[in-house]
Amino acid sequence: MSDNYLSRKSQLFLLFLLTGIFYLNILSRLIMAPLLPVLEKELGISHSVSGSFFMFIALGYSGGLFGSGFVSGWLSNRRTIVLSAVSLALAFYLVALSDTVWAIRLGLLFMGAATGLYIPAGMTALTLAIRPENWGKAIAVHEYAPTLAYMSAPLLAEVLIGIGGWQGIVLLIGTGSLMMGFFFRRFAPGSDFKGDRPCLADIRHLVRGAPFWIMTAFFTLAIGATVGLYSMMPLYLIEERGIDRTLANSLIGLSRLPLLAIVLAAGWLSDRFGPKPVITVVMLFNALTTILLAVVPGQWVFVVLFLHPMLTVCFFPAGFTILSRISPAPSRSLLLSLTMLSANLIGGGIFPLVLGFFGDAQAFGTGFVLFGVIMFLSILLIPFLKLPE
């Protein structure tokens, strides 16, 4: 199965389709962040309740990740990708029709589960269609999706909020995901296959080694630095820094613009220097800029806001390359599921919730500093990360 590589033209087309689905997958999990100031006023909720929305997304996402291997073994890899896109749309239709906190939470839980189905199936499809020596570059292109989602989410929110309200924005994203799912089902190249259904023995074997736990820790911190901080950044800038909502969302979106150039270099850096040095540099840089977000005075926060995400995208090509190297192809989807399950639950769910409590105490900055210190300390794990050739 690992020798059935696609032609270059088919590889590019498959990569385009997967990146499009991944973009809507990430956008759906990010769009609530710039909408929170509006939702808080409309529903009369606190920062901690706002943070709980991301906890429900993360809970659903973790469930989807864990179930992805079972679904792929039952339906097939391609159908799992389609199911993810279509289910995301249906869940977002439910969110758009909701007018209470718990109804929104339920819709976000289902949405998280739908998006969780994608990444193990999508990454497995990508790495099986492309030669290993090109994985870093291919994954870097795939990582354009989060970059574009982080950049476009706040800008879409500001442009469209006055037209259809937050419900209209949610409906638009759901409809886009529905269309991409059907398009992938009809036109995606490559063979289809059923993954190995997870069993207790497989899980025990994969989690036995130190590389799994080390990479889970790094992915947790990377997702915390991206999804976690991003989720609460509009509230931090508006509530504690006193910045206008439109300006805050615009700056958050524009701060991701340089990443469009950096994301391709990320794949080249991983292939050229190896993933471990790349992860080391990324963690150190993110730790420093996260702390600076909390301590720099006045408008200097705008400068740090643009610096902070610049190297974050370099982590994921390196991280996914390591995960692909430490697992054989039949177990790759399961390993991705287990790693991302824990990482998203903590980094994308618990971390925003904790930041929400810091925000209620007017202490967002303290939460940022504590997280930055933890990232600094994570570098001590690098010498214990042993990789096969």
C-alpha positions in Angstrom: 0.0 0.0 0.0 2.9 2.4 0.7 4.2 1.9 -2.9 1.0 3.2 -4.6 2.2 6.8 -4.9 0.2 9.1 -7.2 1.5 11.0 -10.2 2.7 14.5 -9.5 -0.5 16.0 -11.0 -2.8 13.8 -9.0 -0.7 14.4 -5.8 -1.2 18.2 -6.2 -5.0 17.8 -6.9 -5.4 15.5 -3.8 -3.4 18.0 -1.8 -5.6 20.8 -2.9 -8.8 19.0 -2.0 -7.5 17.9 1.4 -6.2 21.4 2.2 -9.6 22.8 1.3 -11.4 20.4 3.6 -8.9 21.0 6.4 -9.3 24.8 6.0 -13.0 24.6 6.7 -12.3 22.1 9.5 -10.0 24.5 11.3 -12.1 27.6 10.4 -15.1 26.0 12.1 -13.2 25.6 15.4 -11.7 29.1 15.3 -14.6 31.2 14.2 -16.2 31.3 17.6 -13.2 33.3 19.0 -13.8 36.6 17.1 -17.6 36.1 17.7 -17.2 35.8 21.5 -17.6 39.6 22.2 -20.9 39.6 20.3 -22.1 36.4 21.9 -21.2 37.6 25.4 -23.3 40.7 24.9 -26.2 38.9 23.2 -26.4 36.0 25.7 -25.2 37.9 28.8 -22.4 35.4 29.6 -19.0 35.7 31.4 -15.5 35.0 30.0 -15.4 31.6 31.7 -18.6 30.6 30.0 -17.2 31.7 26.7 -14.1 29.6 27.4 -16.4 26.6 28.0 -17.5 26.7 24.3 -13.9 25.7 23.4 -13.9 23.0 26.0 -17.0 21.5 24.4 -15.4 21.7 20.9 -12.3 20.0 22.3 -14.3 17.3 24.0 -16.1 16.5 20.8 -12.9 16.8 18.8 -11.1 14.3 21.1 -14.0 11.9 20.8 -13.9 12.2 17.0 -10.2 11.6 17.0 -10.5 8.5 19.1 -13.4 7.2 17.0 -11.7 8.0 13.7 -9.8 4.7 13.6 -13.0 2.7 14.2 -14.9 4.7 11.6 -12.0 4.4 9.0 -11.9 0.6 9.7 -15.7 0.4 9.1 -16.4 2.9 6.3 -12.9 3.3 4.7 -10.5 6.2 4.7 -12.1 8.2 1.9 -15.6 7.9 3.3 -14.4 9.0 6.8 -13.1 12.2 5.2 -16.5 12.8 3.5 -18.4 12.0 6.7 -16.3 14.5 8.6 -17.1 17.3 6.1 -20.8 16.6 5.9 -21.3 16.1 9.6 -19.5 19.4 10.3 -22.1 21.1 8.1 -25.0 19.5 9.9 -23.6 20.4 13.3 -23.1 24.0 12.4 -26.7 24.2 11.1 -27.7 23.1 14.6 -25.4 25.8 16.2 -27.0 28.5 13.9 -30.5 27.5 15.0 -29.6 27.6 18.7 -30.4 30.5 21.0 -29.3 29.2 24.4 -25.9 28.5 25.9 -26.5 24.7 26.3 -27.9 24.4 22.8 -24.8 26.1 21.4 -22.6 23.9 23.5 -24.3 20.7 22.2 -23.9 21.9 18.6 -20.2 22.7 19.2 -19.7 19.3 20.8 -21.1 17.6 17.6 -19.1 19.9 15.4 -15.9 19.1 17.3 -16.6 15.3 16.9 -17.1 15.8 13.1 -13.8 17.7 12.7 -12.0 15.2 14.8 -12.7 12.5 12.3 -10.6 14.3 9.6 -7.0 14.7 10.7 -6.0 10.9 11.1 -7.8 10.0 7.9 -6.5 13.1 6.0 -2.9 12.8 7.1 -2.9 9.0 6.4 -4.3 9.6 2.9 -1.6 12.3 2.3 1.4 10.3 3.5 0.3 7.1 1.6 0.0 9.0 -1.7 3.3 10.9 -1.5 6.8 9.7 -1.1 8.4 10.0 2.4 11.2 12.3 1.3 8.5 14.8 0.3 6.3 14.5 3.4 7.7 17.7 5.0 6.9 19.9 2.0 3.5 18.2 1.4 2.5 18.6 5.0 3.7 22.2 4.9 1.3 22.9 2.0 -1.5 21.1 4.0 -0.6 23.5 6.9 -1.7 26.4 4.7 -5.2 25.5 5.8 -4.7 26.5 9.5 -2.7 29.6 8.5 -5.5 30.8 6.2 -8.1 29.9 8.8 -6.4 31.9 11.6 -6.0 34.8 9.2 -9.5 34.8 7.7 -11.6 33.9 10.8 -11.5 37.4 12.5 -11.7 39.2 9.1 -14.7 37.2 8.1 -16.3 37.9 11.4 -15.9 41.6 11.1 -17.0 41.8 7.4 -20.1 39.5 7.7 -21.3 40.1 11.3 -23.3 43.1 10.2 -24.9 41.3 7.3 -26.2 38.0 8.7 -25.2 38.1 12.3 -23.1 35.3 13.9 -25.7 32.8 12.8 -25.2 33.7 9.1 -21.5 33.3 9.4 -21.9 29.8 11.0 -24.4 28.8 8.2 -22.0 29.9 5.5 -19.1 27.8 6.8 -21.3 24.8 7.3 -22.6 25.0 3.7 -19.0 25.4 2.4 -18.0 22.2 4.2 -21.0 20.3 2.8 -20.0 21.2 -0.7 -16.4 20.3 -0.2 -17.4 16.9 1.2 -19.4 16.0 -1.9 -16.7 17.4 -4.2 -14.1 15.2 -2.5 -16.3 12.1 -2.7 -16.8 12.6 -6.5 -13.4 13.8 -7.7 -10.6 12.9 -5.2 -7.8 10.7 -6.8 -6.1 7.8 -5.2 -7.2 4.4 -4.0 -9.5 3.8 -1.0 -8.8 1.5 1.9 -10.0 0.5 5.3 -7.7 1.3 8.2 -7.0 -1.2 10.9 -9.6 -1.0 13.7 -7.9 -0.1 17.0 -7.7 -2.8 19.7 -6.3 -2.6 23.2 -3.1 -4.4 22.2 -2.4 -1.9 19.4 -3.0 1.0 21.8 -0.8 -0.6 24.5 2.0 -1.1 22.0 1.9 2.5 20.6 1.8 4.2 24.0 4.6 2.1 25.5 7.5 4.2 24.1 8.7 7.6 25.3 8.4 9.2 21.8 4.6 9.0 22.0 4.3 10.8 25.3 7.0 13.4 24.4 5.2 14.2 21.1 1.9 14.4 22.9 3.3 16.9 25.3 4.8 19.0 22.4 1.5 18.9 20.4 -0.4 19.9 23.5 1.8 23.0 23.9 1.7 23.8 20.2 -2.0 23.6 20.1 -2.2 25.6 23.3 0.0 28.3 21.7 -2.2 28.4 18.6 -5.9 27.4 19.3 -5.8 28.0 23.0 -4.3 31.5 22.9 -6.1 32.5 19.7 -9.5 31.5 21.2 -9.2 34.1 24.0 -7.0 36.7 22.3 -9.9 38.9 21.2 -11.2 39.1 24.7 -7.7 39.8 26.1 -7.1 42.6 23.7 -10.6 44.1 24.2 -11.1 43.7 27.9 -7.6 44.1 29.4 -5.8 46.1 26.7 -8.8 48.4 25.9 -8.6 47.9 22.1 -11.6 48.4 19.9 -13.2 45.1 18.8 -12.9 45.8 15.0 -9.2 46.8 15.4 -8.5 43.8 17.6 -10.0 41.3 15.2 -8.4 42.9 12.2 -4.9 42.9 13.8 -5.3 39.2 14.9 -6.2 38.3 11.3 -3.5 40.4 9.7 -0.9 39.0 12.1 -1.2 35.7 10.3 -0.4 37.2 6.9 3.4 36.6 7.0 2.7 32.9 7.7 1.7 32.4 4.1 5.3 32.7 3.2 6.7 31.0 6.3 4.6 27.9 6.0 6.4 26.6 2.9 9.8 27.3 4.5 8.5 25.2 7.5 8.4 22.0 5.4 11.8 22.7 3.8 13.3 23.4 7.3 12.0 20.1 8.6 13.3 18.1 5.6 16.7 20.0 5.6 17.6 20.2 9.3 15.5 17.5 10.8 12.4 17.8 13.0 14.0 17.9 16.4 16.0 21.1 15.9 13.0 22.8 14.4 10.8 21.9 17.4 13.4 23.2 19.8 13.6 26.6 18.1 9.8 26.8 17.8 9.2 26.1 21.5 11.8 28.6 22.7 10.5 31.3 20.4 6.8 30.7 21.3 7.6 30.7 25.0 9.3 34.1 24.8 6.6 35.8 22.7 3.8 34.3 24.8 5.3 35.9 27.9 6.0 39.2 26.0 2.3 39.4 25.1 1.5 39.8 28.7 4.3 42.1 29.8 5.0 44.6 27.0 3.5 48.0 27.6 1.0 49.9 25.4 1.0 49.5 21.7 4.1 47.3 21.8 1.6 44.4 22.1 0.8 44.9 18.4 4.4 44.1 17.5 4.5 41.0 19.6 1.1 40.0 18.3 2.6 39.8 14.8 5.8 38.0 16.0 4.1 35.4 18.1 2.6 33.1 15.4 5.5 33.4 13.0 7.3 30.1 14.0 4.3 28.2 15.3 3.5 26.9 11.8 7.0 25.4 11.7 6.1 22.9 14.4 3.4 20.9 12.7 5.3 19.7 9.6 8.1 18.6 11.9 5.7 17.1 14.5 3.6 15.1 11.9 6.8 13.9 10.3 8.0 12.5 13.6 4.7 10.8 14.2 4.8 9.3 10.8 8.3 8.0 11.4 7.6 6.3 14.7 4.7 4.3 13.5 4.1 1.8 10.6 1.5 2.8 8.0 -1.3 0.5 9.3 -1.0 2.1 12.8 -0.4 5.6 11.6 -4.0 6.8 11.8 -4.3 5.3 15.3 -1.1 7.0 16.6 -2.3 10.4 15.1 -5.7 9.9 16.8 -4.2 9.1 20.2 -1.7 12.0 20.1 -4.1 14.6 18.9 -6.8 13.5 21.3 -4.9 14.4 24.4 -3.3 17.4 22.8 -6.5 19.0 21.7 -8.4 18.2 24.9 -5.8 20.0 27.0 -4.3 22.6 24.7 -7.5 23.5 22.8 -10.1 22.9 25.5 -8.8 23.0 29.1 -6.4 25.9 28.4 -9.0 28.3 27.0 -11.3 27.4 29.9 -8.5 28.1 32.4 -7.7 31.4 30.6 -11.4 32.3 30.9 -11.2 32.1 34.7 -8.0 34.2 34.6 -9.9 36.7 32.5 -12.8 36.9 35.0 -10.2 37.8 37.6 -8.7 40.5 35.2 -5.5 38.4 34.9 -5.3 37.1 31.4 -1.6 38.2 31.4 -0.8 36.0 34.3 -2.1 33.0 32.4 0.0 33.9 29.4 3.2 34.1 31.5 2.6 30.7 33.2 2.0 29.0 29.9 5.2 30.6 28.5 7.2 29.2 31.4 5.9 25.7 30.8 6.9 25.9 27.1 10.4 26.9 28.1 10.7 23.9 30.4 9.4 21.5 27.7 12.8 21.8 25.9 14.2 19.5 28.6 12.3 16.6 26.8 14.2 16.9 23.5 17.2 14.7 24.5 14.8 11.9 25.4 13.1 11.9 21.9 14.7 9.0 20.1 13.7 8.5 16.5 14.2 5.6 14.1 16.2 6.2 10.9 
